[in-house]
Amino acid sequence: MDETNNFLPLMLDLSGRKIVIFGGGSVGERKAELFCGCADTFVVSLDFSEKLQELGASGKVRLLRLDLSAATDTEIREIVSGAFLVIPATSSSELNRKITDIAGESDILINQVDALGSVVIPSVIKRGDLVIGISTLGHSPAVSKYTRRQIEGVITPAYSDMIRLQDELRTYLKLHVKEQRKRKALLWKVLESENVWNGFSESYEKAVENAYAIISDNLE
């Protein structure tokens, strides 16, 4: 596994970036659903799944209809021109390799679905501003999926509310508590408070009330 040691998880701003996915089946659909909310996403295929057609109709992705089995190298080069990331996700390994080779000529990042490319796309959990990526670097998709399900059972939607609350409290404390160490301690008291976490199950406002009560008690 030494060949995979150089992979590092990063959070990238994909605003305005061009993502090109080749293949209109279930794999291309999953990739398009992941990227369409944060990047300029293109899907290239002769046929598209029902979900991809819906995404295309809504303007969330751009569908380019092309018979890839008959496409020339020049046509593929034109499609990937300016792309930040290319994902060959057709049902043909030979065609995927061809697309990979062409994209590689321009040093474009590549996520290969049937091999380990330059980019590994993790299984993703989102809870508001909390984003968790899980990957086994292609060695066991089943373990990635299992791990995601396990974490989803622990990381509830309340975590998104806690991030919102912590951000609000940080702003408040910067105005009222000069010492950084004291601010940090107060934020941790709120973070570890069962009353605050339980408050989210009633309402966000209840959790806020409980959090400010903790801060008030510790500032007296």
C-alpha positions as CSV (number, residue, x, y, z in Angstrom):
1,M,0.0,0.0,0.0
2,D,3.1,2.3,-0.1
3,E,1.9,3.7,-3.4
4,T,-1.1,5.3,-1.7
5,N,0.9,7.0,1.1
6,N,0.9,10.4,-0.5
7,F,-2.9,10.9,-0.5
8,L,-4.0,13.7,1.8
9,P,-7.6,14.8,2.5
10,L,-8.3,18.4,1.6
11,M,-11.3,20.7,1.5
12,L,-11.4,22.5,-1.8
13,D,-13.5,25.5,-3.0
14,L,-14.9,24.3,-6.3
15,S,-16.8,27.5,-7.1
16,G,-16.6,28.0,-10.8
17,R,-14.5,24.9,-11.3
18,K,-15.3,22.7,-14.3
19,I,-16.0,19.1,-13.5
20,V,-16.5,16.7,-16.4
21,I,-18.0,13.3,-15.9
22,F,-18.0,10.7,-18.7
23,G,-20.9,8.2,-18.4
24,G,-24.6,8.7,-17.8
25,G,-25.3,5.6,-15.7
26,S,-25.6,5.1,-12.0
27,V,-21.9,5.9,-11.2
28,G,-22.0,9.1,-13.2
29,E,-25.2,10.0,-11.5
30,R,-23.7,9.6,-8.0
31,K,-20.7,11.7,-9.0
32,A,-22.9,14.4,-10.6
33,E,-25.1,14.6,-7.5
34,L,-22.0,15.1,-5.3
35,F,-20.5,17.9,-7.4
36,C,-23.5,19.7,-8.9
37,G,-24.1,21.8,-5.8
38,C,-20.6,23.3,-5.7
39,A,-19.1,23.2,-9.2
40,D,-19.9,23.7,-12.9
41,T,-20.7,20.0,-13.6
42,F,-20.8,18.4,-17.1
43,V,-22.0,14.9,-17.8
44,V,-21.1,13.4,-21.2
45,S,-22.9,10.4,-22.6
46,L,-25.1,9.1,-25.3
47,D,-27.8,8.2,-22.8
48,F,-28.6,9.5,-19.3
49,S,-30.3,8.1,-16.2
50,E,-33.6,9.5,-15.2
51,K,-32.1,11.3,-12.3
52,L,-29.4,12.9,-14.5
53,Q,-32.1,14.0,-16.9
54,E,-33.9,15.7,-14.0
55,L,-30.6,17.4,-12.9
56,G,-30.1,18.6,-16.5
57,A,-33.6,19.9,-16.8
58,S,-33.2,21.8,-13.5
59,G,-30.0,23.4,-14.7
60,K,-27.9,21.7,-11.9
61,V,-25.7,19.9,-14.5
62,R,-25.0,20.3,-18.1
63,L,-25.7,17.2,-20.2
64,L,-23.6,16.7,-23.4
65,R,-25.0,14.0,-25.6
66,L,-22.2,12.2,-27.4
67,D,-21.5,8.6,-28.5
68,L,-18.3,8.2,-26.6
69,S,-17.5,4.9,-28.3
70,A,-17.2,6.8,-31.6
71,A,-15.8,10.0,-30.2
72,T,-12.4,11.2,-31.5
73,D,-9.5,12.2,-29.4
74,T,-9.9,15.7,-30.6
75,E,-13.6,15.8,-29.4
76,I,-12.6,14.5,-26.0
77,R,-9.8,17.0,-25.7
78,E,-12.2,19.8,-26.5
79,I,-14.6,18.6,-23.8
80,V,-12.0,18.4,-21.1
81,S,-10.3,21.6,-22.0
82,G,-10.2,23.9,-18.9
83,A,-11.5,21.2,-16.6
84,F,-10.3,21.0,-13.0
85,L,-11.3,17.4,-12.6
86,V,-12.3,14.6,-15.0
87,I,-14.1,11.5,-14.0
88,P,-14.2,8.6,-16.5
89,A,-17.2,6.6,-15.4
90,T,-18.3,4.7,-18.5
91,S,-19.0,1.0,-18.5
92,S,-15.9,0.4,-20.7
93,S,-12.5,0.1,-19.0
94,E,-10.8,0.7,-22.3
95,L,-12.7,3.9,-22.9
96,N,-12.1,5.1,-19.3
97,R,-8.3,4.5,-19.9
98,K,-8.5,6.5,-23.2
99,I,-10.2,9.5,-21.4
100,T,-7.7,9.2,-18.6
101,D,-4.8,9.4,-21.0
102,I,-6.2,12.4,-22.8
103,A,-7.0,14.3,-19.6
104,G,-3.5,13.4,-18.3
105,E,-1.9,15.2,-21.2
106,S,-3.1,18.5,-19.8
107,D,-2.3,17.6,-16.1
108,I,-6.0,17.6,-15.2
109,L,-6.9,15.9,-12.0
110,I,-8.5,12.5,-12.6
111,N,-10.8,10.4,-10.4
112,Q,-10.9,6.9,-11.8
113,V,-13.7,4.6,-10.9
114,D,-12.0,1.4,-11.9
115,A,-8.4,2.3,-10.7
116,L,-6.6,4.6,-8.3
117,G,-6.3,8.0,-10.0
118,S,-4.8,11.3,-8.9
119,V,-8.0,12.1,-6.9
120,V,-9.9,9.8,-4.6
121,I,-13.5,11.0,-3.9
122,P,-14.5,10.0,-0.4
123,S,-17.8,8.9,1.0
124,V,-19.2,12.2,2.4
125,I,-21.4,13.0,5.4
126,K,-22.7,16.6,5.6
127,R,-24.3,18.2,8.7
128,G,-24.6,21.8,7.7
129,D,-21.0,23.2,7.9
130,L,-19.7,19.9,9.3
131,V,-18.3,17.8,6.5
132,I,-16.7,14.4,7.0
133,G,-15.0,12.4,4.3
134,I,-14.3,8.7,4.5
135,S,-12.0,6.7,2.2
136,T,-10.2,3.4,2.1
137,L,-8.3,4.6,-1.1
138,G,-10.3,2.2,-3.2
139,H,-9.3,-0.9,-1.2
140,S,-12.7,-1.5,0.3
141,P,-15.8,0.5,-0.8
142,A,-17.8,-1.7,1.6
143,V,-15.8,-0.5,4.6
144,S,-16.2,3.1,3.5
145,K,-20.0,2.7,3.3
146,Y,-20.2,0.8,6.6
147,T,-18.1,3.4,8.3
148,R,-20.3,6.2,6.9
149,R,-23.4,4.5,8.2
150,Q,-21.8,4.1,11.7
151,I,-20.8,7.7,11.9
152,E,-24.2,8.9,10.6
153,G,-25.8,7.2,13.6
154,V,-23.6,9.3,15.9
155,I,-23.2,12.6,14.1
156,T,-26.8,13.8,14.3
157,P,-28.3,17.0,12.7
158,A,-27.8,18.6,16.1
159,Y,-24.1,18.9,15.3
160,S,-25.0,21.5,12.6
161,D,-26.9,23.5,15.3
162,M,-24.0,23.3,17.6
163,I,-21.7,24.7,15.0
164,R,-24.1,27.6,14.5
165,L,-24.3,28.1,18.3
166,Q,-20.5,28.0,18.8
167,D,-20.0,30.5,16.0
168,E,-22.5,32.9,17.7
169,L,-20.9,32.4,21.1
170,R,-17.4,33.0,19.8
171,T,-18.5,36.4,18.5
172,Y,-20.2,37.2,21.8
173,L,-17.2,36.2,23.9
174,K,-14.7,38.2,21.8
175,L,-16.7,41.3,22.9
176,H,-17.1,40.4,26.5
177,V,-14.1,38.2,27.5
178,K,-10.6,39.5,26.8
179,E,-8.6,36.4,27.7
180,Q,-8.5,33.9,24.9
181,R,-7.9,30.9,27.2
182,K,-11.0,31.8,29.2
183,R,-13.1,32.1,25.9
184,K,-11.9,28.7,24.9
185,A,-12.8,27.1,28.3
186,L,-16.3,28.6,28.1
187,L,-16.9,27.3,24.6
188,W,-15.8,23.8,25.7
189,K,-18.2,24.0,28.7
190,V,-21.0,24.6,26.3
191,L,-19.8,21.9,23.9
192,E,-19.7,19.3,26.6
193,S,-23.0,20.3,28.3
194,E,-25.8,17.7,28.1
195,N,-28.3,20.4,28.8
196,V,-27.3,22.3,25.7
197,W,-27.3,19.1,23.5
198,N,-30.7,18.1,24.9
199,G,-31.9,21.6,24.3
200,F,-31.6,21.1,20.5
201,S,-34.2,18.3,20.6
202,E,-36.7,20.9,21.9
203,S,-35.6,23.9,19.8
204,Y,-32.5,25.9,18.8
205,E,-33.7,28.7,21.0
206,K,-33.8,26.4,24.1
207,A,-30.2,25.3,23.5
208,V,-29.1,28.9,23.1
209,E,-30.8,29.7,26.4
210,N,-29.0,26.9,28.2
211,A,-25.6,27.9,26.6
212,Y,-25.9,31.5,27.7
213,A,-26.9,30.4,31.2
214,I,-23.6,28.4,31.4
215,I,-21.6,31.4,30.2
216,S,-23.4,33.7,32.7
217,D,-22.7,31.4,35.6
218,N,-19.0,31.2,34.7
219,L,-18.5,34.9,34.2
220,E,-19.8,35.9,37.6
